[in-house]
Amino acid sequence: MSEPQPILSPRIRALQAQLDAGNAPLDAFWREVAGSGTPLFEPLPAEDPLARSHVLLTFLYRAADAGHVVVISDLGQLAQPDTMLMSRLPGSDLWHKSYRVRRDACGSYYFAPDVPLELPSPEQLAARLRQLRADPLNPDTIVQPIRKLGAEFRRSVFYGPDAPTARDWVRRPDVPAGETSEHAFCSSILGNQRAIWTYTPPGYTRDGDPYGLLVLFDGHDYVTQIPTPSILDNLIAAGRIPPLVAVLVDNAEGVRDRELTCAAPLLRFMARELVPWVRARYHVSLDPAQAVIGGASYGGLAAAWCALHLPYLFGNVLAQSGAFWWRPGSRWEESETDPEEFGWLTRQYVAAPLLPLRFYLEIGLREGSASVGMHRHLRDVLRARGYPVHYVEFYGGHDYACWRMTFGAALTALVGTE
């Protein structure tokens, strides 16, 4: 284990000076940060060349008996424990870790006191997860379900001072709520059963003009980690989007990697089972220009795949950090070492005729150079073909905390009223 790193945070340096002088201000300091919340954001020194664009982000944790504490986020690297190890303030039980980040940074994190620094085996994973701790001074958390283990834990969330301020996901008591229902959906095409959530907006009626349609993959995550019904309520109430019907499609057990990776059965499922089921039960438009298909990671890949082959059903693609590195038989690790051979779906769009589709694409700049490069390449290819593309890069990782932040703006970019 490495030696303690220099204290970067001015507030922690001041606290250390008080402790060295024989004062005991730690409890008072802890009460102060409890009132303002953690993590800390502080300006960089004026002479720092990054002072205008970056801030100092400092995580804090108290643990008297811990031999070491790790803060796990995409700011560090699991393969390099020193990038995540916190330093203990001498003479105290306070642990700290600072990073220089862009002012619009976003992400999630949790603490792990005395967690072994090597990566866990599958057998050790459940025990390792029980060692993770959310930040007790940060009320903003996101639920992380671990369905294979039948468990869940909470990750704390941070947003930098210049991150988007519209908290579209926050439930507002003065905003009318739509109705959300859960259904068990059996597919004869896929040979399995999954949960599906449907959302109808406040005042939904079968009379009048039909509603637009939003279909999202990884439905459970778009209910728990991204509270889609609350976001839709807020956007509709603010007049940013028209009222629409949403269908959040979950995954059957153990098939996500197979079904969402450009699989032909998924296309038949969408065209012959899911969309007819929705149209038979809900007053939705038949116009593909009013239909959005979307998702994150593999879900974003699947959305672009479905739109390519089902443009008569979906005219809008919402892809949050889509797994566009994927190719048949591929693994993510190979995309970092051999990126030229990836981007299989991008090549399918090159070969296909121009379709009546619009795209929202986003990628986190901390997701790796290969992912960012593939998204930029897909953006350029689509625009060169003549597709309208709304493209966003955020300063975050492959993280629902970031996708939660951008989801409202993503939907507004595709079907917004302005």
C-alpha positions as semicolon CSV with decimal commas, in nm:
position;residue;x (nm);y (nm);z (nm)
1;M;0,000;0,000;0,000
2;S;0,137;0,340;-0,097
3;E;0,230;0,628;0,130
4;P;-0,041;0,888;0,204
5;Q;-0,080;1,139;-0,076
6;P;-0,039;1,516;-0,027
7;I;-0,355;1,689;0,094
8;L;-0,502;1,875;-0,203
9;S;-0,819;2,011;-0,044
10;P;-0,775;2,356;0,121
11;R;-1,044;2,272;0,376
12;I;-0,874;1,948;0,474
13;R;-0,535;2,121;0,494
14;A;-0,687;2,382;0,726
15;L;-0,840;2,108;0,938
16;Q;-0,504;1,931;0,958
17;A;-0,336;2,254;1,070
18;Q;-0,590;2,291;1,352
19;L;-0,534;1,932;1,463
20;D;-0,157;1,983;1,455
21;A;-0,199;2,293;1,673
22;G;-0,375;2,087;1,940
23;N;-0,728;2,196;1,862
24;A;-1,005;1,938;1,825
25;P;-1,232;2,078;1,555
26;L;-1,318;1,750;1,383
27;D;-1,672;1,714;1,518
28;A;-1,746;2,078;1,437
29;F;-1,607;2,027;1,086
30;W;-1,822;1,716;1,042
31;R;-2,135;1,903;1,152
32;E;-2,052;2,179;0,905
33;V;-2,013;1,944;0,607
34;A;-2,321;1,751;0,719
35;G;-2,517;2,073;0,680
36;S;-2,378;2,155;0,334
37;G;-2,348;1,797;0,208
38;T;-2,068;1,595;0,058
39;P;-1,859;1,549;-0,146
40;L;-1,675;1,881;-0,131
41;F;-1,629;2,098;-0,439
42;E;-1,356;2,362;-0,409
43;P;-1,193;2,594;-0,664
44;L;-0,847;2,515;-0,788
45;P;-0,568;2,764;-0,717
46;A;-0,581;3,060;-0,953
47;E;-0,239;2,973;-1,094
48;D;-0,356;2,623;-1,192
49;P;-0,401;2,613;-1,574
50;L;-0,727;2,423;-1,523
51;A;-0,870;2,667;-1,269
52;R;-1,140;2,804;-1,502
53;S;-1,271;2,468;-1,627
54;H;-1,210;2,231;-1,334
55;V;-1,273;2,206;-0,961
56;L;-1,134;1,994;-0,681
57;L;-1,371;1,714;-0,579
58;T;-1,304;1,562;-0,235
59;F;-1,474;1,254;-0,090
60;L;-1,492;1,222;0,290
61;Y;-1,558;0,922;0,513
62;R;-1,520;0,851;0,886
63;A;-1,405;0,510;1,005
64;A;-1,210;0,475;1,327
65;D;-1,121;0,107;1,303
66;A;-1,057;0,068;0,930
67;G;-0,715;-0,032;0,807
68;H;-0,790;0,130;0,473
69;V;-1,088;0,278;0,288
70;V;-1,151;0,272;-0,086
71;V;-1,383;0,512;-0,270
72;I;-1,511;0,334;-0,580
73;S;-1,608;0,549;-0,877
74;D;-1,508;0,585;-1,240
75;L;-1,261;0,852;-1,131
76;G;-1,035;0,571;-1,015
77;Q;-0,936;0,243;-1,175
78;L;-1,001;-0,096;-1,021
79;A;-0,680;-0,224;-1,174
80;Q;-0,486;0,053;-0,994
81;P;-0,598;0,056;-0,628
82;D;-0,387;0,364;-0,549
83;T;-0,625;0,569;-0,763
84;M;-0,909;0,480;-0,523
85;L;-0,740;0,451;-0,183
86;M;-0,834;0,726;0,060
87;S;-0,581;0,885;0,296
88;R;-0,638;0,905;0,669
89;L;-0,596;1,246;0,826
90;P;-0,330;1,198;1,099
91;G;-0,473;1,208;1,449
92;S;-0,832;1,155;1,334
93;D;-1,077;0,900;1,195
94;L;-1,134;1,109;0,880
95;W;-1,048;0,962;0,540
96;H;-1,025;1,179;0,226
97;K;-0,959;1,146;-0,146
98;S;-0,943;1,433;-0,397
99;Y;-0,965;1,449;-0,776
100;R;-0,945;1,730;-1,027
101;V;-1,265;1,710;-1,234
102;R;-1,439;1,924;-1,490
103;R;-1,698;2,162;-1,351
104;D;-1,977;1,969;-1,524
105;A;-1,869;1,628;-1,391
106;C;-2,127;1,369;-1,288
107;G;-2,111;1,019;-1,149
108;S;-2,179;0,782;-0,862
109;Y;-1,961;0,638;-0,589
110;Y;-1,956;0,433;-0,272
111;F;-1,712;0,358;0,007
112;A;-1,559;0,021;0,092
113;P;-1,381;0,004;0,429
114;D;-1,120;-0,276;0,446
115;V;-1,238;-0,428;0,119
116;P;-0,971;-0,654;-0,039
117;L;-0,802;-0,465;-0,318
118;E;-0,801;-0,748;-0,572
119;L;-1,105;-0,801;-0,792
120;P;-1,356;-1,047;-0,641
121;S;-1,434;-1,387;-0,784
122;P;-1,801;-1,463;-0,862
123;E;-1,817;-1,657;-0,536
124;Q;-1,686;-1,358;-0,339
125;L;-1,910;-1,101;-0,503
126;A;-2,206;-1,122;-0,262
127;A;-1,984;-1,079;0,043
128;R;-1,799;-0,792;-0,125
129;L;-2,122;-0,608;-0,203
130;R;-2,220;-0,618;0,164
131;Q;-1,907;-0,414;0,241
132;L;-2,011;-0,122;0,021
133;R;-2,140;0,194;0,191
134;A;-2,323;0,496;0,054
135;D;-2,210;0,840;0,166
136;P;-2,400;0,914;0,491
137;L;-2,381;1,290;0,430
138;N;-2,512;1,278;0,073
139;P;-2,890;1,231;0,044
140;D;-2,877;1,188;-0,335
141;T;-2,852;0,816;-0,403
142;I;-2,944;0,576;-0,680
143;V;-3,060;0,218;-0,630
144;Q;-2,837;-0,050;-0,780
145;P;-3,027;-0,379;-0,814
146;I;-2,820;-0,698;-0,828
147;R;-3,083;-0,938;-0,949
148;K;-2,855;-1,239;-0,979
149;L;-2,802;-1,211;-0,603
150;G;-3,154;-1,101;-0,519
151;A;-3,015;-0,790;-0,352
152;E;-2,968;-0,420;-0,406
153;F;-2,753;-0,144;-0,266
154;R;-2,742;0,234;-0,293
155;R;-2,475;0,440;-0,465
156;S;-2,424;0,804;-0,382
157;V;-2,435;1,056;-0,666
158;F;-2,236;1,373;-0,734
159;Y;-2,298;1,653;-0,983
160;G;-2,043;1,928;-1,036
161;P;-2,134;2,297;-1,006
162;D;-2,187;2,329;-1,383
163;A;-2,368;1,999;-1,438
164;P;-2,723;2,044;-1,574
165;T;-2,937;2,186;-1,296
166;A;-3,278;2,063;-1,412
167;R;-3,354;1,776;-1,176
168;D;-3,615;1,623;-1,404
169;W;-3,617;1,296;-1,210
170;V;-3,722;1,446;-0,875
171;R;-4,083;1,367;-0,783
172;R;-4,273;1,695;-0,742
173;P;-4,587;1,687;-0,528
174;D;-4,752;1,969;-0,724
175;V;-4,717;1,785;-1,058
176;P;-5,002;1,551;-1,164
177;A;-4,888;1,191;-1,183
178;G;-4,961;0,951;-1,464
179;E;-5,052;0,589;-1,409
180;T;-4,790;0,313;-1,414
181;S;-4,883;-0,055;-1,439
182;E;-4,673;-0,370;-1,438
183;H;-4,755;-0,664;-1,665
184;A;-4,617;-1,014;-1,715
185;F;-4,548;-1,054;-2,086
186;C;-4,505;-1,401;-2,238
187;S;-4,334;-1,420;-2,575
188;S;-4,374;-1,723;-2,796
189;I;-4,110;-1,585;-3,034
190;L;-3,844;-1,546;-2,766
191;G;-3,969;-1,839;-2,560
192;N;-3,966;-1,660;-2,226
193;Q;-4,151;-1,422;-1,995
194;R;-4,056;-1,076;-1,873
195;A;-4,200;-0,781;-1,684
196;I;-4,323;-0,479;-1,877
197;W;-4,422;-0,146;-1,725
198;T;-4,664;0,085;-1,905
199;Y;-4,711;0,454;-1,834
200;T;-5,009;0,664;-1,935
201;P;-4,998;1,042;-1,882
202;P;-5,231;1,239;-1,652
203;G;-5,571;1,278;-1,815
204;Y;-5,511;0,988;-2,053
205;T;-5,817;0,916;-2,269
206;R;-5,898;0,699;-2,567
207;D;-6,077;0,993;-2,729
208;G;-5,912;1,259;-2,941
209;D;-5,572;1,248;-3,106
210;P;-5,357;0,942;-3,039
211;Y;-5,052;0,970;-2,813
212;G;-4,688;0,940;-2,903
213;L;-4,510;0,622;-2,795
214;L;-4,186;0,570;-2,602
215;V;-4,037;0,220;-2,579
216;L;-3,731;0,161;-2,359
217;F;-3,521;-0,150;-2,311
218;D;-3,386;-0,256;-1,968
219;G;-3,723;-0,156;-1,826
220;H;-3,644;-0,239;-1,463
221;D;-3,350;0,003;-1,467
222;Y;-3,566;0,272;-1,627
223;V;-3,805;0,234;-1,334
224;T;-3,556;0,207;-1,046
225;Q;-3,236;0,384;-1,149
226;I;-3,399;0,630;-1,391
227;P;-3,750;0,705;-1,259
228;T;-3,901;0,744;-1,605
229;P;-4,263;0,797;-1,489
230;S;-4,160;1,092;-1,270
231;I;-3,949;1,239;-1,550
232;L;-4,238;1,211;-1,796
233;D;-4,477;1,371;-1,544
234;N;-4,239;1,666;-1,500
235;L;-4,168;1,714;-1,871
236;I;-4,536;1,697;-1,963
237;A;-4,639;1,935;-1,684
238;A;-4,373;2,185;-1,795
239;G;-4,494;2,163;-2,156
240;R;-4,153;2,041;-2,275
241;I;-4,297;1,731;-2,442
242;P;-4,651;1,634;-2,545
243;P;-4,828;1,366;-2,341
244;L;-4,717;1,020;-2,448
245;V;-4,752;0,653;-2,357
246;A;-4,437;0,472;-2,240
247;V;-4,357;0,101;-2,241
248;L;-4,056;-0,013;-2,038
249;V;-3,949;-0,359;-2,150
250;D;-3,753;-0,565;-1,898
251;N;-3,525;-0,858;-1,973
252;A;-3,604;-1,222;-1,914
253;E;-3,359;-1,397;-1,685
254;G;-3,014;-1,453;-1,835
255;V;-3,086;-1,341;-2,193
256;R;-2,995;-0,971;-2,204
257;D;-2,655;-1,021;-2,368
258;R;-2,815;-1,240;-2,634
259;E;-3,140;-1,056;-2,710
260;L;-3,014;-0,696;-2,710
261;T;-2,711;-0,755;-2,930
262;C;-2,858;-0,711;-3,279
263;A;-3,060;-1,033;-3,266
264;A;-3,316;-1,111;-3,537
265;P;-3,565;-1,265;-3,288
266;L;-3,582;-0,929;-3,109
267;L;-3,706;-0,768;-3,430
268;R;-3,982;-1,028;-3,468
269;F;-4,075;-0,987;-3,101
270;M;-4,109;-0,610;-3,139
271;A;-4,301;-0,620;-3,469
272;R;-4,527;-0,918;-3,412
273;E;-4,585;-0,922;-3,037
274;L;-4,494;-0,613;-2,838
275;V;-4,609;-0,328;-3,063
276;P;-4,938;-0,503;-3,158
277;W;-5,000;-0,566;-2,787
278;V;-4,945;-0,197;-2,710
279;R;-5,162;-0,076;-2,996
280;A;-5,446;-0,308;-2,897
281;R;-5,452;-0,170;-2,541
282;Y;-5,346;0,195;-2,568
283;H;-5,445;0,492;-2,782
284;V;-5,108;0,543;-2,953
285;S;-5,024;0,689;-3,290
286;L;-4,937;0,467;-3,586
287;D;-4,701;0,738;-3,715
288;P;-4,337;0,627;-3,662
289;A;-4,234;0,993;-3,640
290;Q;-4,418;0,998;-3,305
291;A;-4,253;0,681;-3,174
292;V;-3,922;0,670;-2,986
293;I;-3,722;0,356;-2,912
294;G;-3,436;0,385;-2,667
295;G;-3,213;0,249;-2,398
296;A;-2,869;0,259;-2,239
297;S;-2,561;0,052;-2,321
298;Y;-2,685;-0,270;-2,487
299;G;-3,031;-0,109;-2,479
300;G;-2,904;0,180;-2,692
301;L;-2,749;-0,065;-2,935
302;A;-3,078;-0,259;-2,955
303;A;-3,272;0,063;-3,013
304;A;-3,058;0,159;-3,313
305;W;-3,079;-0,200;-3,444
306;C;-3,458;-0,206;-3,422
307;A;-3,496;0,133;-3,590
308;L;-3,273;0,019;-3,877
309;H;-3,502;-0,275;-3,952
310;L;-3,836;-0,142;-3,824
311;P;-3,849;0,220;-3,943
312;Y;-4,220;0,178;-4,010
313;L;-4,265;0,140;-3,631
314;F;-4,001;0,373;-3,483
315;G;-3,876;0,699;-3,628
316;N;-3,665;0,818;-3,332
317;V;-3,364;0,656;-3,161
318;L;-3,258;0,753;-2,808
319;A;-2,924;0,587;-2,728
320;Q;-2,753;0,660;-2,396
321;S;-2,394;0,534;-2,419
322;G;-2,496;0,271;-2,669
323;A;-2,273;-0,036;-2,692
324;F;-2,173;0,050;-3,048
325;W;-1,841;-0,127;-2,998
326;W;-2,031;-0,455;-3,035
327;R;-1,978;-0,694;-3,323
328;P;-2,086;-1,059;-3,361
329;G;-1,879;-1,274;-3,128
330;S;-1,709;-0,977;-2,966
331;R;-1,615;-0,882;-2,613
332;W;-1,575;-0,530;-2,475
333;E;-1,211;-0,588;-2,375
334;E;-1,119;-0,651;-2,738
335;S;-1,269;-0,321;-2,851
336;E;-1,003;-0,131;-2,656
337;T;-0,717;-0,319;-2,823
338;D;-0,861;-0,356;-3,173
339;P;-1,117;-0,077;-3,221
340;E;-1,091;-0,067;-3,601
341;E;-1,266;-0,402;-3,629
342;F;-1,562;-0,290;-3,422
343;G;-1,858;-0,063;-3,498
344;W;-2,047;-0,339;-3,678
345;L;-2,384;-0,161;-3,656
346;T;-2,234;0,158;-3,796
347;R;-2,140;-0,036;-4,109
348;Q;-2,496;-0,163;-4,139
349;Y;-2,619;0,196;-4,152
350;V;-2,362;0,273;-4,421
351;A;-2,493;-0,012;-4,636
352;A;-2,865;0,052;-4,580
353;P;-3,074;0,304;-4,776
354;L;-3,150;0,636;-4,608
355;L;-3,441;0,590;-4,366
356;P;-3,683;0,840;-4,204
357;L;-3,502;0,830;-3,867
358;R;-3,381;1,087;-3,615
359;F;-3,116;1,018;-3,352
360;Y;-3,016;1,130;-3,004
361;L;-2,670;0,992;-2,919
362;E;-2,470;1,057;-2,604
363;I;-2,148;0,925;-2,454
364;G;-1,951;0,992;-2,136
365;L;-1,598;1,120;-2,181
366;R;-1,483;0,894;-1,896
367;E;-1,609;0,580;-2,074
368;G;-1,281;0,526;-2,256
369;S;-1,132;0,656;-2,579
370;A;-1,260;0,359;-2,782
371;S;-1,625;0,419;-2,686
372;V;-1,600;0,793;-2,742
373;G;-1,430;0,739;-3,077
374;M;-1,695;0,492;-3,192
375;H;-1,975;0,732;-3,098
376;R;-1,809;1,018;-3,284
377;H;-1,763;0,793;-3,586
378;L;-2,128;0,683;-3,577
379;R;-2,236;1,047;-3,545
380;D;-2,026;1,147;-3,845
381;V;-2,145;0,853;-4,055
382;L;-2,511;0,922;-3,981
383;R;-2,479;1,293;-4,055
384;A;-2,290;1,222;-4,376
385;R;-2,576;0,995;-4,482
386;G;-2,823;1,277;-4,413
387;Y;-2,971;1,172;-4,077
388;P;-3,061;1,439;-3,816
389;V;-2,841;1,365;-3,512
390;H;-2,848;1,539;-3,175
391;Y;-2,513;1,446;-3,021
392;V;-2,400;1,503;-2,661
393;E;-2,080;1,430;-2,470
394;F;-2,100;1,455;-2,091
395;Y;-1,814;1,444;-1,842
396;G;-1,905;1,117;-1,676
397;G;-1,885;0,741;-1,710
398;H;-2,105;0,445;-1,802
399;D;-2,339;0,529;-1,521
400;Y;-2,713;0,559;-1,459
401;A;-2,640;0,863;-1,243
402;C;-2,532;1,042;-1,561
403;W;-2,805;0,894;-1,782
404;R;-3,064;1,001;-1,524
405;M;-2,932;1,356;-1,554
406;T;-2,950;1,366;-1,935
407;F;-3,264;1,161;-2,002
408;G;-3,511;1,452;-1,989
409;A;-3,305;1,659;-2,231
410;A;-3,261;1,356;-2,456
411;L;-3,633;1,300;-2,486
412;T;-3,695;1,671;-2,536
413;A;-3,441;1,677;-2,819
414;L;-3,640;1,412;-3,008
415;V;-4,006;1,494;-2,937
416;G;-3,993;1,829;-2,757
417;T;-4,262;2,087;-2,817
418;E;-4,012;2,358;-2,913
